[in-house]
């Protein structure tokens, strides 16, 4: 069974244009991480400034390793000052 993850990233709507390219770069780089089966980023059309990642990983260890990658640190460095709240990372389990 694979690991599905959804993360919501609340960015100040006035600065969303600054975050978009960094998050797109994060997604592109993350697709090359070991165990990454899917990594897409979307901008919410209903909540301005909210970005959502939809990810699928082969295992928790792959997700853990991903979180230590330089491209993740770079994305947090760029997006950090633009945040309008807490990033919520949801590891999903079947119902």
N, C-alpha and C positions, 0 to 999 in steps of 0.2 A: 504494500500500500504506500502511496506517495503522500507527501506532506503538502497541504494547501495552506497558503498564507495570504491574508489581505491586510494591507496597512493603509491607514488614513493619515494624511499629512495636511494639517491646517495651516495654510499660508495666509498672511495678510493679503486680502484681495487686491489692494492697491499695488502690491509688489509681486503678484503671481507671475507676471511676465519674466521676472528675474529668476524665479525658481524653475519654471518649465524646462528650459534647456538643460539645467543641471540634473533634473530628475530623468529626462530623456536619455542623457548620457549615462546615468546610473543604470537604467534599464538595459541599454545596449551593452554596457560592460558586464553586467551581471549575467547576461545570457551565456557568457563564456565561462562562468564559474562552474567548477566541478559539481555535478549533481543537479544543476539547474535545468528544469524541463520547460519552464515558462516564467517569463518576467515581463510584465507589461505595466505601463503607467498611464493613467487616465486623469483628465481634469473633469471634475464634476460639473455638469451643466445645471444642477439644481442648487448647489451651495458654492458660491463664488470663492475662489481661493483654496478649495479643497481638492487635493490630489489623492488618488487611490492607486496602490500597486496591487496587482493580482499575480501571485507567484505559485509555482509548483516545484517542489524539491524532491529528490529521490529519498532523502533521509534528514532527520534532525541535525546530524553531524554536518551535512552539506550546508544547511541554513546557518549553523553556528560558524562554520568556516567563512561563509559569505560575509557575515557581520564583521569579520576582522580584515576584510580586503581594503586596500587603499582607495578604491573607487567609492566604497561606502563612506569612508571617512571624509573624502572630498565632498560628497553630496551633503553630508551633515554640516560640513564647514560652510558651504554656500547657503544651504537652506536654514541653518540654525538661527541666524539673525532675522530671518523672514517669517519665522513661525508665529502663528497667532493662537497657539495652544499646544497641547501635548500630542506627539505622534502616538497613534495606537496601532500596535502590531497584533493581529489576530491569527493565531495558529488554529486552523479549523479542524474539527472532528466530525465524523459522520453522526447523524441522528438516528 
